[in-house]
Amino acid sequence: MWSRLALAVRCLAFQRLDTMSDAPAKPPSVNAAARVDADLVARAYRKVMDPQELTKPERAALKRHEREKEERLRWQYYGSIPQKH
């Protein structure tokens, strides 16, 4: 399990990468699970920043959110690589 500081730094780094894109902003494709987890993830981030223990549902929601975010950023990066002709 990641330490709280490492998790917070990682989250902030990904948020910075997410906003640095030159690509036009497209509307986020938010699935139903992400909408349900949004408040849980927000609460989990707050608890990570304040050294508090996460509950099991918060930990699971944060893990799902991070996995989906990494996948989205990975494909954004892949899309930025010019194709060889």
DAMO-V746424 format. One record per pair of residues at least 24 apart in sequence whose ideal C-beta (glycine too) atoms are under 8 Angstrom apart, sorted by the first residue. I is the first residue (numbers start at 1). GAP is how many residues later the second one is. If there is no record, write none. Layout:
i=<I:I>
gap=<GAP:GAP>
//
This chain:
i=<4:4:7:8:8:10:11:11:11:14:14:14:17:18:18:18:21:21:23:23:23:33:34:34:37:37:37:41>
gap=<44:47:41:40:41:56:34:37:55:55:56:59:56:51:55:58:55:59:53:56:57:31:31:34:24:27:28:24>
//
